[in-house]
Amino acid sequence: MPSAPALTVLMPVFNERATLEELLARVLAAPATGEVLIVDDASSDGTRELLRERVEGRDPRVRVIYLERNGGKGAAIRAGLPHVRGEWVVIQDGDLEYDPADYAALLARAREGAPVVYGTRFHAGLPPSMAWPNRAVNVLLAAMVRALYGAPLTDEATCYKLFRSEWLQAVPLRCRRFEFCPEVTAKALRSGLPIVEVPIRYAARSHAEGKKIRWTDGVSAIWTLLRYRFWSPPSALRSISTSTMAKPVKRPAASPNAT
């Protein structure tokens, strides 16, 4: 039986036919990639057909889970987590905004002992390609994390978040859409886990090119950070953090729903 991979790339996708093949080639070319777990969130643009016809069975590192109803990014991540086999897991969007070559830097920090590693897009200032409303919300969310949680974070809403798989599998997540980011950030920090940041590359896409986040997601993110700071007790999260960081990662068997 082959050994479990070090890093699982968990990729929730919804209507990403235009970018998915190129992205997957980049992900598989990254030396740090151990396995790729794609969760199709009931795509309707041909993404599902592309996965079945041109992705499944082409590389043994790739598995695909198909959801029958669209639930959002957070729901797709939650659906994929029980099937993660790697010791660590990193989140990857289905577009080309982020560079999978940066996995190596994130994984290196995790192997040095960092329990949670985020890729920051703002190490050299705000990305010039990012639209000003997105810039404003990103700056606000990072400032809220610093003020509410006392963590020196520069990029709360980054896609590239790397965790010990067993910790993320054990945390009770409730997210449906993009509130995955503030929820998991809040719960990591309230668990007592420091978040380490490493610089990454970033090339923003526009809504015309397929960007799906809306202004309402910014409002939801703000509320999520407030909610888990003031109305969510941290005791249960701390017990999860202590137990999972002390044990080797569990490796669940493949599900019949994953190919």
LOFI-495549 format. One record per residue: residue in three letters; y, z, x of N, C-alpha, C in turn. Coordinates in pm, whole numbers, padded with zeros to 5 digits, always signed. Each point is the difference from the previous one (the first is absolute). Example, Ala and Ser with C-alpha at 12.3 -4.5 7.8 and 13.67 -1.06 7.14 Angstrom:
2
ALA-00569+00780+01319+00119+00000-00089+00120+00000+00090/SER+00105-00072-00035+00119+00006+00082+00109+00073-00077/
% end
This chain:
259
MET-00120+00000+00085+00120+00000-00085+00125+00000+00089/PRO+00094-00093-00023+00119-00008+00084+00086+00125-00015/SER+00068+00037+00109+00087+00117-00005+00121-00029-00087/ALA+00059+00107-00053+00117-00016-00086+00120-00044+00083/PRO+00088-00081-00058+00119-00046+00074+00099+00113+00021/ALA+00082-00012+00103+00104+00100+00023+00111-00013-00102/LEU+00043-00124-00028+00116-00021-00087-00034-00093-00115/THR+00025+00050-00120-00010-00082-00121+00139-00045-00040/VAL+00017-00129-00022+00124-00054-00054-00018-00012-00151/LEU+00070+00083-00075-00010+00000-00146+00114-00085-00055/MET-00036-00110-00066+00098-00101-00039+00001-00022-00151/PRO+00092+00065-00073+00015-00030-00142+00077-00131-00016/VAL-00051-00092-00081+00069-00128-00017+00014-00033-00148/PHE+00113-00059-00034+00024-00050-00135+00083-00127+00010/ASN-00060-00112-00038+00068-00130+00000+00060-00032+00137/GLU-00087-00003+00101+00044-00029+00137-00074-00122+00057/ARG-00031-00097-00083-00074-00117+00046+00073-00074+00113/ALA+00132-00005-00007+00077-00077+00096-00009+00056+00142/THR-00020+00129+00013+00003+00062+00133-00133+00060+00044/LEU-00094+00014-00091-00119+00081+00028-00085-00054+00114/GLU-00024-00130+00005-00085-00053+00106+00061+00018+00138/GLU+00129-00028+00012+00065+00019+00130+00002+00147+00038/LEU+00030+00086-00097+00001+00142+00029-00138+00048+00046/LEU-00104-00040-00071-00134+00046+00035-00039-00046+00140/ALA+00040-00121+00037-00027-00048+00136+00068+00090+00103/ARG+00123+00041-00028+00072+00089+00092-00066+00138+00006/VAL-00043+00051-00115-00064+00131-00005-00130-00001+00080/LEU-00080-00104-00018-00128-00007+00070+00018-00027+00149/ALA+00112-00059+00038+00027-00025+00141+00049+00124+00073/ALA+00044+00101-00074+00049+00123+00063-00118+00077+00058/PRO+00002+00032+00129-00114+00068+00063-00036+00133-00063/ALA+00096+00068-00061-00027+00133-00057-00075-00007-00132/THR-00005-00116-00064-00062-00012-00132-00150+00021+00008/GLY-00050+00100-00074-00143+00024-00007-00061-00060-00125/GLU+00064+00021-00113-00042-00062-00125+00123-00024-00086/VAL-00012-00093-00093+00108-00031-00093-00055+00017-00140/LEU+00067+00083-00078-00040+00023-00139+00113-00051-00089/ILE-00023-00114-00064+00100-00062-00087-00026+00043-00143/VAL+00104+00046-00068-00011+00036-00142+00089-00095-00078/ASP-00065-00092-00073+00077-00095-00082+00036+00067-00132/ASP+00130+00016-00024+00050+00073-00116+00018-00092-00120/ALA-00110-00067-00037-00001-00092-00115+00103-00111+00015/SER-00002-00067+00114+00093-00110+00025-00022-00114-00099/SER+00108-00073-00028-00007-00110-00097+00053-00131+00057/ASP+00027-00005+00132+00059-00119+00060-00099-00080+00084/GLY-00128+00032-00009-00100-00067+00082-00045+00083+00120/THR+00060+00117+00020-00042+00087+00111-00147+00037-00013/ARG-00042+00035-00120-00139+00042-00022-00096-00113+00032/GLU+00034-00121-00043-00087-00115+00027-00004-00029+00150/LEU+00114+00013+00067+00004-00021+00144-00090+00100+00072/LEU+00005+00124-00042-00084+00102+00062-00148-00032-00017/ARG-00037-00044-00117-00141-00029-00026-00048-00125+00072/GLU+00087-00099+00009-00042-00129+00055+00019-00011+00151/ARG+00100+00071+00055+00034-00024+00142+00003+00124+00087/VAL-00022+00116-00061+00004+00124+00079-00134+00071+00002/GLU-00058+00021-00117-00128+00072-00008-00107-00067+00085/GLY-00069+00080+00078-00111-00050+00079+00038-00069+00129/ARG+00129-00017+00028+00043-00070+00122+00001+00090+00122/ASP+00028+00129-00019+00007+00093+00112-00062+00132-00048/PRO-00098+00053+00072-00068+00123-00045+00091+00122-00004/ARG+00118-00009+00062+00093+00113-00004+00077+00009-00131/VAL-00007-00105-00082+00083-00007-00121-00083+00030-00125/ARG+00050+00092-00080-00056+00027-00132+00110-00014-00104/VAL-00038-00038-00121+00098-00021-00107-00041+00078-00124/ILE+00095+00068-00059-00019+00068-00129+00091-00068-00101/TYR-00055-00029-00118+00078-00066-00105+00024+00097-00114/LEU+00127+00019-00034+00036+00082-00114+00022-00090-00121/GLU-00044+00046-00115+00008-00083-00120+00135+00010-00070/ARG+00075+00106+00028+00132+00016-00061+00101+00033+00109/ASN+00119-00059-00010+00104+00026+00097+00054+00142-00018/GLY-00002+00076+00109+00047+00138-00010+00115+00032+00092/GLY+00027-00086+00101+00105+00026+00096-00056+00035+00136/LYS+00089+00001+00101-00042+00024+00138-00070+00134+00016/GLY+00059+00105-00056-00060+00132+00013-00137+00007-00064/ALA-00015-00059-00117-00129+00000-00068-00104-00077+00081/ALA+00040-00110+00062-00093-00079+00081-00043+00078+00124/ILE+00093+00072+00063-00036+00083+00115-00099+00108-00041/ARG+00027+00064-00111-00091+00104-00048-00139-00055-00028/ALA-00005-00121-00054-00130-00062-00029-00076-00033+00128/GLY+00073-00034+00106-00066-00037+00124-00043+00116+00087/LEU+00069+00112-00010-00024+00112+00092-00145+00049+00005/PRO-00070+00012-00113-00138+00049+00009-00092-00091+00081/HIS+00039-00125+00023-00084-00096+00070+00035-00016+00148/VAL+00102+00074+00045+00041-00007+00141-00107+00061+00089/ARG-00035-00070+00108-00104+00047+00092+00056+00047+00134/GLY+00121-00042+00033+00055+00030+00131+00044+00144+00014/GLU+00013+00045+00124+00048+00135+00027+00147+00011-00036/TRP+00075-00107+00022+00140-00008-00039+00017-00116-00097/VAL+00107+00007-00080+00032-00107-00093+00149-00028+00007/VAL+00037-00128-00001+00140-00041-00001+00021-00091-00121/ILE+00116+00011-00063+00033-00082-00116+00066-00129+00046/GLN-00043-00112-00060+00056-00131+00033+00033-00075-00128/ASP+00127-00037-00019+00038-00083-00113-00054-00142+00019/GLY-00002-00076-00109-00058-00134+00003+00096-00110+00041/ASP+00116+00035+00054+00097-00101+00043+00010-00002+00152/LEU+00103-00066+00052+00014-00016+00145+00119+00079+00056/GLU+00044+00103-00072+00115+00077+00047-00033+00084+00124/TYR-00125+00042+00010-00041+00090+00109-00097-00072+00093/ASP-00005+00044+00125-00080-00065+00103-00123+00085+00033/PRO-00121-00047-00033-00122+00077+00029-00021+00031+00148/ALA+00068-00070+00088-00010+00033+00143+00050+00141+00027/ASP+00076+00058-00094+00051+00136+00017-00103+00108-00033/TYR-00117-00038-00056-00102+00100-00027-00035+00080+00126/ALA-00007-00069+00113-00045+00064+00124+00089+00119+00036/ALA+00131-00014-00017+00092+00109+00034-00018+00118-00095/LEU-00021-00029-00129-00022+00107-00096-00130+00074+00031/LEU-00106-00076+00025-00130+00060+00026+00001+00080+00130/ALA+00073-00048+00099+00008+00072+00127+00060+00139-00021/ARG+00105+00010-00082+00061+00131-00026-00096+00091-00077/ALA-00076-00058-00092-00098+00079-00074-00107+00055+00094/ARG-00044-00082+00093-00102+00045+00095+00053+00105+00097/GLU+00131+00003+00015+00063+00104+00083+00011+00132-00074/GLY-00031-00002-00129+00001+00125-00076+00095+00004-00118/ALA+00080-00104-00024+00091+00000-00114-00081-00017-00129/PRO+00011+00092-00096-00081-00009-00122+00046-00110-00096/VAL+00131-00031+00002+00056-00106-00086+00098-00080+00085/VAL-00010-00133-00005+00087-00085+00081+00063-00105-00090/TYR+00133-00012+00004+00073-00101-00074+00061-00099+00098/GLY+00004-00126-00040+00073-00100+00076+00142-00008-00050/THR+00097+00024+00087+00140-00002-00044+00065-00135+00031/ARG+00065-00054-00101+00074-00126+00014+00141+00023+00052/PHE+00043+00126+00007+00139+00032+00026+00025+00060+00138/HIS-00091-00022+00093+00017+00055+00134+00117-00064+00073/ALA+00038-00121-00040+00114-00067+00064+00110-00028-00101/GLY+00013+00086-00101+00097-00024-00105-00064-00067-00119/LEU+00078-00035-00099-00052-00062-00120-00036-00146+00026/PRO-00118-00045-00044-00038-00139+00020+00101-00095-00063/PRO+00051-00097+00073+00103-00088-00054-00048-00086-00116/SER-00132-00020-00010-00052-00085-00107-00017+00075-00132/MET+00019+00130-00001-00021+00079-00121+00123-00008-00090/ALA-00020-00027-00128+00109-00007-00096+00070+00136-00012/TRP+00131-00001-00025+00076+00124+00003-00048+00103-00102/PRO-00043-00037-00123-00050+00106-00090-00124+00069+00057/ASN-00087-00078+00064-00120+00059+00060+00037+00090+00118/ARG+00099-00043+00077+00047+00084+00111+00049+00134-00051/ALA+00082-00005-00105+00060+00123-00053-00108+00097-00049/VAL-00098-00052-00071-00106+00086-00052-00084+00057+00114/ASN-00031-00082+00100-00078+00049+00113+00072+00111+00075/VAL+00129-00017+00022+00079+00102+00068+00002+00129-00083/LEU+00017-00014-00131+00004+00117-00088-00133+00075+00001/LEU-00110-00073-00011-00131+00066-00006-00032+00074+00130/ALA+00032-00061+00113-00024+00068+00128+00088+00125+00011/ALA+00124-00010-00046+00090+00115+00004-00052+00112-00091/MET-00057-00036-00114-00056+00100-00090-00118+00073+00064/VAL-00084-00073+00071-00112+00064+00068+00050+00098+00104/ARG+00101-00039+00074+00055+00090+00102+00060+00125-00065/ALA+00072-00020-00111+00067+00113-00064-00097+00090-00077/LEU-00094-00060-00072-00087+00078-00087-00122+00057+00072/TYR-00049-00073+00100-00126+00040+00063+00017+00039+00147/GLY+00120-00017+00053+00026+00039+00138-00074-00083+00102/ALA-00034-00122-00035-00073-00088+00092+00094-00108+00053/PRO+00004-00023+00130+00093-00097+00059-00047-00144-00017/LEU-00017-00041-00124-00054-00133-00032+00112-00102-00011/THR-00021-00120+00053+00099-00107-00011-00040-00107-00100/ASP-00130-00007-00037-00047-00108-00087-00110+00051-00093/GLU+00042+00055-00114-00097+00054-00097-00075-00110-00072/ALA+00068-00112-00028-00057-00104-00086-00077-00108+00077/THR-00024+00021+00128-00075-00098+00077-00139-00024-00058/CYS-00047-00121+00008-00137-00030-00042-00101+00060+00097/TYR+00026-00009+00129-00097+00042+00100-00006+00152+00010/LYS-00095+00055-00072-00030+00143+00000-00147+00015+00040/LEU-00026+00077+00104-00136+00018+00050-00040+00146-00013/PHE-00120+00024-00055-00049+00134-00027-00144+00015+00047/ARG-00042+00125+00021-00141+00030+00005-00057-00034-00138/SER-00105-00080-00004-00051-00048-00129-00043+00114-00091/GLU-00068+00098+00057-00052+00107-00084+00112+00081-00064/TRP+00112+00017+00072+00112+00071-00060+00055-00079-00119/LEU+00023-00129+00020+00058-00080-00108-00095-00011-00118/GLN-00131-00004+00027-00097-00004-00108-00004+00130-00079/ALA+00034+00112+00066-00008+00131-00065+00127+00037-00076/VAL+00112-00060+00036+00127+00035-00064+00004-00051-00144/PRO+00041+00083-00095+00008-00044-00139+00123-00087-00023/LEU-00019-00132+00002+00110-00093-00021+00010-00038-00147/ARG+00123-00016-00048+00024-00037-00140+00077-00131-00012/CYS+00038-00058+00110+00089-00117+00001-00062-00120-00071/ARG+00090-00081-00056-00040-00126-00062+00061-00119+00075/ARG+00129+00006+00025+00069-00111+00064+00042+00039+00142/PHE+00125-00026+00033+00047+00023+00136+00031+00147+00028/GLU-00018+00087-00099+00021+00142+00026-00112+00059+00086/PHE-00098-00084+00037-00098+00045+00100+00071+00052+00125/CYS+00102-00072+00046+00067+00037+00125+00063+00139-00005/PRO+00088+00029-00096+00057+00135-00002-00103+00108-00035/GLU-00098-00033-00084-00100+00102-00034-00082+00040+00121/VAL-00050-00098+00074-00085+00035+00114+00083+00063+00113/THR+00126-00042+00012+00088+00063+00098+00023+00146-00034/ALA+00033+00027-00125+00023+00137-00043-00124+00086+00017/LYS-00115-00054-00036-00122+00081+00006-00047+00022+00143/ALA+00025-00095+00088-00033+00022+00141+00088+00112+00057/LEU+00128-00008-00026+00091+00100+00055-00023+00138-00061/ARG-00028+00005-00129-00027+00130-00063-00136+00053+00040/SER-00087-00086+00054-00128+00046+00054+00019+00062+00137/GLY+00118-00014+00056+00024+00050+00134-00031-00102+00108/LEU-00021-00127-00039-00031-00104+00097+00127-00069+00046/PRO+00030-00001+00128+00118-00073+00048-00023-00150-00006/ILE+00105-00074-00026-00007-00147-00001+00066-00050+00127/VAL-00076-00073+00079+00050-00058+00124+00037-00146-00026/GLU+00112-00046+00050+00042-00138-00019-00012-00081+00129/VAL-00038-00126-00013+00000-00092+00113+00074-00127-00043/PRO+00072-00065+00090+00074-00121-00036-00094-00115-00037/ILE+00038-00076-00102-00075-00119-00040+00097-00114-00026/ARG-00056-00120-00010+00080-00119-00031+00003-00021-00151/TYR+00104-00070-00046+00017-00019-00144+00084-00123-00027/ALA-00045-00081-00096+00075-00119-00043-00003-00002-00153/ALA+00108+00044-00063+00003+00015-00145-00010-00133-00072/ARG-00065+00003-00115+00000-00118-00087+00086+00030-00123/SER+00039-00104-00071+00086+00015-00117-00085+00004-00127/HIS+00066+00033-00112-00071-00003-00128-00046-00142-00033/ALA+00079-00097+00040-00040-00140-00023-00126-00035+00076/GLU-00023+00067+00112-00119-00024+00081-00118+00087-00042/GLY+00020+00084-00101-00111+00078-00052+00012+00150+00010/LYS+00113+00052+00049+00016+00146+00011-00003+00061-00140/LYS-00076+00106-00018-00027+00050-00135+00069+00132-00033/ILE+00051+00071+00099+00061+00129-00028+00128-00018-00080/ARG+00025+00091-00096+00116-00009-00090+00089+00122+00018/TRP+00122-00008-00057+00092+00113+00012-00059+00125-00064/THR-00081-00020-00106-00061+00115-00066-00097+00073+00093/ASP-00057-00071+00096-00091+00065+00096+00078+00093+00092/GLY+00126-00034+00029+00084+00089+00078+00027+00130-00074/VAL+00029-00012-00131+00022+00120-00082-00127+00085-00003/SER-00114-00066-00017-00128+00072-00003-00027+00071+00133/ALA+00035-00065+00111-00021+00061+00132+00085+00126+00017/ILE+00126-00007-00043+00089+00116+00008-00057+00116-00081/TRP-00041-00029-00123-00056+00104-00086-00129+00058+00060/THR-00082-00085+00059-00127+00047+00059+00025+00097+00114/LEU+00097-00030+00087+00031+00091+00110+00051+00135-00053/LEU+00082-00003-00104+00049+00124-00059-00113+00077-00068/ARG-00083-00072-00072-00107+00063-00075-00096+00076+00089/TYR-00045-00065+00108-00099+00064+00086+00061+00102+00096/ARG+00131+00004+00006+00064+00104+00079+00017+00128-00080/PHE+00038-00013-00128+00038+00119-00077-00100+00039-00108/TRP-00085-00091-00044-00087+00032-00114-00148-00021+00029/SER-00037-00001+00125-00141-00019+00035-00039+00102+00107/PRO-00090+00093-00031-00038+00102+00099-00077-00060+00117/PRO+00031+00041+00123-00063-00060+00118-00132+00064+00041/SER-00039+00110-00062-00115+00076+00049-00128-00082+00002/ALA-00027-00074-00109-00123-00079-00005+00001-00111+00104/LEU+00118-00058+00024+00010-00106+00100-00028+00055+00139/ARG+00047+00118+00028-00022+00058+00132-00148+00027+00024/SER-00073+00041-00105-00143+00024+00017-00073-00131+00026/ILE+00044-00109-00064-00058-00131+00026+00026-00041+00144/SER+00124+00020+00044+00037-00038+00136-00084+00073+00102/THR-00018+00131-00018-00076+00080+00096-00144-00043+00006/SER-00061-00025-00117-00142-00032-00003-00029-00140+00052/THR+00083-00097-00036-00029-00137+00041+00030-00026+00146/MET+00102+00065+00055+00032-00021+00140-00103+00065+00093/ALA-00079+00093-00056-00097+00071+00083-00138-00065-00004/LYS-00019-00099-00089-00134-00057-00017+00001-00148+00036/PRO-00117-00054+00039-00009-00144+00023+00016-00075-00131/VAL+00046-00122+00010+00026-00079-00120-00127-00034-00074/LYS+00006+00004-00134-00112-00045-00082+00005-00151-00012/ARG-00115-00061-00005-00006-00145-00010-00081-00039-00122/PRO+00067-00022-00114-00071-00031-00122-00073-00132+00010/ALA-00111-00009-00071-00075-00124-00003+00076-00105-00078/ALA-00032-00125+00024+00066-00110-00070-00029+00007-00147/SER+00098-00036-00080-00016-00002-00146-00040-00138-00046/PRO-00073-00009-00112-00034-00132-00055+00123-00080-00039/ASN+00115+00067-00019+00122-00073-00038+00073-00058+00118/ALA-00044+00035+00122+00062-00053+00120-00093-00101+00064/THR+00056-00112+00045-00084-00104+00060+00039-00020+00145/
% end
